[in-house]
Amino acid sequence: MEASTGTPANKLDPIVTLGLLFSLLVAGMPARLLAVDCSESQTLVWEGSEGPSGSRWDKAFNWRPECYPSPEDHIVIDENAGTIYVPGSPRVKTLTVSSTVELSGDGGGLHVLEDGGNSGTLKLTLQGGLQIEGTFLNQGLLQVHSGLTVYDNATLTNSGDVRWWNGAWTRYGDDDPAAEPEVVNASDGTIRLRGDLEKDWSGGLAVHNEGAIIFDSDGNLDMEPGSRLLNQRFGVVNFLTNANIEHSGDPAPIHNWGTFRKEGGGGWTVIKSEFYNRSDPATGEGGVVVTLSGRVRLVDTTVEHQVGATITGNAKIDPPTLGPDHNNGIYAPGVSVGTLTFLGDYRPSNQSVLEIEIAPGGNDLLAVSGGTGTFNGTLEVLFVDGYPGPQLGDVFTIATCQPLCDVNSGFDAIVSPSGSHFEATVLPDKVQIEAVCPPDETTPPQIELIGPTSLALECGLESYVEPGATVTDLCDPDPQLEISGTVDSGSPGRYTVVYTATDSNGNSAVATRRVTVSDTQAPRIRQTVLEEIWPVDRRLEPVRPGQIVTVEDACDGAPTWRQPVFITSATSDEPIYESPINPRTKPDIVVTRDCETALLRATHIANGNGRVYVLWLETRDASGNVGTGPFRVHVPTRPGTPPVYEDPVAEVSGCTVDVTNR
């Protein structure tokens, strides 16, 4: 009897052996095989528990000899199946894995003709590996320890994790470029390789990467003619150690919109390739080639470094000769900060950008060794976090050239953080930038007042002495300072002193100081002349003390006191006379209604020592402060002999004629 493929029943053809992979188990293991009618396609479902390592799948276990795996069979593994031995080269229509299984064997591999999928853990240790002739979607963990083949018109799509050891993606079939197989690594997919990627093809293969492809051991990316590697935006291709990208025939293109990264030890060599470091025309963002260490060699390779794309890192690059039309991207030496070395000529176009970062401990350096350094395009200076910015006159070496720099070259523009400005000089052996004042600098000077911004002075007692101010400017070492406004410390009021600073570019700044002059001190009344009434004839003598006393005031202290002096009260150290017979007789003390004149009687007690009148005076200054003081008037017993002053016994309250005897 023959199987559905036409293969004799007594012969195990390596092309039709896959159906045995999941159905034949060690004796005694529970298993269920469905639909063994060889005339129809088979669905083989492994539903047993995990078997022991070394379980074999061949015709000796629960498989009718007359039925062999058919290209129309469907294999489903939905529970853990341990390790299954796969002889020959089985071919199945579909393979679905949603649990954990290891496929081992020494045959030609497992062929999936149409649809395959893994959402569990599929470990491949069989010699021929996994042969994809249709489509295969990996959403789980696919561990490849042998080979993985993608055929013409076939596609491997990964959104999970592919881990690759010592294997290669190979291509068999015709050489029709239109039938190229595809490997699609989705944005959430990771492919980790130890070994070679895309080797021994007889035709092209397209690799589309939006996730991460990682070489974590020595390995090669070998690309036959017609092959393409498309690293999309947000995709990452990471070489951790020694790695090569090589074309054995005509150059095949590498298109990068994402990130190529070389880190760790070893080098990275690109041979006979076309490397396009592209920018996204929609967003203006470009691909990034990050070289953190090692040496990068570009041998017989055409490189197109487009506007918006970036090459950066700490490495030595052995570049091809790049024409100005293909070298338009960004070069960013170091990784905050470091050195990027070109082993050969460095000739960017006038659309290129050189990014230099300055940090507290140093700055990036572009080193040209063994060639000529030509500097065009835009220089962009960046400050690392923590760097406060340069001082005027600070000089930084941003490039070195051996044997020489093209002194006739120069940057078309220099861009730097706000508030800074640089000028570049191309010397025979290096390029330097100096922090200078921008020609159109508009930053005003900074004024710092010496002393407080507001002062309070006592009128007439404290004088204003100008404290001054200091002025600094971004560019002008000696800005001009003008001080305007006066302070009259003898006149109460509020005064403003204005400070105006102007730099050599005409930028100006203004600061002010407020000065308040206050009068809080009362005037002082002093009697400088002895007032004496003589003769003692009992007449009322007028006395105007305001015309005799001296009034002193710190603020209103004019030579002649201009404010009135009033009499608020008057006393006598002898009883004053009041006529009991004639009320119209005036008493001994009368203060006139203007409170400025007192009428004092020229009399004293017989046989006494004389009389002393005391007039109490009051005056106010312009600020309303009240000053008081006594004014004595003597009625002696003889001229020139002052009476002895005793406590007052009579008082008249000001501006009245009321008399009180004590």
Residue, then its C-alpha position, 0 to 999 in steps of 0.5 A: m500500500e502507498a501513502s497519499t504521497g505515493t511513497p512505498a509503505n516499506k520505505l522511509d522517505p526523508i521528505v515525508t517523515l514529519g508526521l511521525l514527529f508528534s505521534l510516536l512516543v515511548a512505549g507506555m506514554p499516553a498519546r492519541l492519534l486522530a484520523v489515520d486514514c491514509s487516503e485523507s490528510q491527517t491531523l496528528v494531535w499530541e495530547g499526552s503528558e511530557g515524555p522522557s528525554g529521547s522519545r523517538w518518533d518513527k514507524a515502530f511506535n503507534w503508527r500503522p506501517e502503511c501510513y506515513p506522514s503526508p505533505e497534507d498532514h497537520i501537526v498540532i502540539d498543545e501540551n508539553a511533549g518533552t523531546i521528540y526524535v525526528p528521522g529523515s526529512p518529514r514534510v507537513k502542511t502545517l505545524t502549530v506549537s502552543s506548548t513546550v517541545e524539543l525536536s531533535g534528529d539527524g535527518g534533513g530537517l522539518h519542512v513546513l510547506e504552508d503555515g507554521g506557528n509557535s506561541g510556546t517554546l520550540k527548541l530545534t536541535l535536529q540536524g536539518g533544522l526548520q525548513i520554511e517553505g510557506t509562512f511561519l509566525n513566531q510569537g513565543l520562544l524559538q530556539v534554533h541550535s541547528g539550521l533555519t531555512v527560508y525558501d523562495n516566496a516564503t516568510l518568517t515573521n517574528s514578534g517573539d524571541v528567536r535565539w540562534w546558535n551555530g546556524a544559518w538562514t539559507r536559501y534554496g530554490d530558483d534564482d528568480p529575484a522576484a521570488e526572494p524569501e523574507v524574514v520579518n522581525a516585528s517591532d516587539g520581536t528579538i532575534r539573538l544570534r550566535g553564528d552566521l545570519e543569511k549564509d550560503w544563499s544561491g539567491g537573494l533574501a530580504v530581511h525586514n527588521e523593526g525590532a532587535i537583531i543581536f549578534d552576541s558572538d562572532g558571526n557574519l551577515d553574508m549577503e548574496p547578490g539580490s539580498r537586502l537588509l532593511n532595518q526600519r525606524f526603531g529597529v536595532v541591529n546589534f553586533l556585540t563582538n567580531a562581526n562581518i557583513e560580506h557580499s560574495g558577489d555583486p554588492a547588495p544593499i543595507h538600508n538603515w532607518g533605525t540603529f546599527r550598533k557595534e559594542g564590546g570587543g572585536g571589529w566590524t567589517v563591511i565588505k562589498s556592500e552598499f550601506y545606506n544610512r537613511s533619513d525619514p523624509a516624513t519626520g526628518e529623523g534618520g538612521v543611527v550607526v553607533t560604534l562604541s568600540g573596536r574598528v570598523r572597516l568598509v572594504d569595497t563598500t559604497v556608503e550613502h550617509q543621508v541628511g538626518a542620519t547619524i554616525t557616532g561612537n568611540a571607534k576607528i572607522d576605515p571609511p571608503t572615499l565618500g563623495p560630497d553627494h553621499n556624505n550628508g549626515i551627522y557625525a557625532p564623535g564619542v558617547s558623552v564624551g569620546t573620540l571617533t577616528f577616521l582612518g583615511d580622508y574625512r570629507p563631509s558635504n556642506q549638508s553634513v553636521l558635526e556634533i561636538e559635546i562639551a562636558p566638565g572634564g573635556n569634549d568630543l574629538l574627531a580624529v583623522s589619521g592617515g588622510t586629509g580632514t576637510f570640514n564643511g557643513t554645520l558644526e553643532v556644539l552641545f553641552v552635557d548636563g552639568y556643564p555650566g557653559p564656557q567663559l569668553g576666551d575658552v578654547f576647545t580642540i574638536a578635531t585633529c588631523q594627521p597628516l593635515c587638515d585642509v586649512n581652506s575648508g571651514f564650517d558654513a554655520i556653527v550652532s550652540p546653546s543659547g547664550s553662547h557663541f563660538e568661532a572655529t579655526v582650521l589649523p594645519d593639524k587641528v580644528q579649534i573653537e573659541a568661545v567669543c561674544p556674538p556679533d549681534e549679542t543682545t544680552p544686557p549687562q548685569i548690575e549688582l548694587i553695593g549695599p541695600t536697595s533701599l536706605a532710610l536716613e534721619c534728616g540733618l543727622e545722616s548724610y547720603v554717601e553713594p555706595g556704588a554698584t558693580v557691572t558685569d557683561l557677557c562680552d564687554p569686559d568694561p561696560q559703562l555705568e552712569i549714576s543719576g539722581t540726588v539725595d538731599s539729606g537735609s530735606p525729608g522726602r523719597y529719593t530715587v538713585v538710578y544706575t544705568a549700565t551700557d555695554s559696547n554693543g549698546n545693550s543697557a540695563v537699569a537698576t534703582r535704589r530708594v532713599t527715604v529721608s525722615d525727620t523724627q527729631a523734635p526741635r530744642i528751645r534754648q534761652t541764651v539771654l537772661e531776661e530781667i525786669w527793672p525797675v520794680d515799679r509794679r508795671l506790667e512789662p511785655v515779654r516776647p520770648g520767641q524773639i529772644v530764644t534760640v530754636e535748634d532743629a537738625c532738619d529745619g535748622a535755619p539760622t533764623w527760626r521761622q516757626p512761631v514759639f508759643i507760650t503754653s503756661a506761665t508760673s511764679d515762685e511768689p504768689i501773684y496779686e489779684s485785686p479783691i476790690n477792683p476785678r478789672t485790675k489785671p493780675d501779675i501774669v497775663v498771656t495774650r491771645d496770640c500766645e506769643t507775648a506775656l505781660l509780667r508785673a515788675t514786683h516782688i515780695a518786700n524783704g524777699n530775694g526777688r521773683v522768678y517768672v517761668l514761661w513754658l514755650e512750645t514750637r513745631d518743626a515742618s514735620g510736626n515734631v513738637g519741642t518744648g522748653p522754659f524761659r525765665v524772667h527775673v524781677p531782682t531786688r537790685p539790678g544784676t542780682p538774680p533772685v533765688y529760684e524756688d518752686p512755683v506757687a502760682e500758674v497761668s495756663g496759656c493764652t488765658v488770664d486765669v490765675t492760680n495761687r499755690 
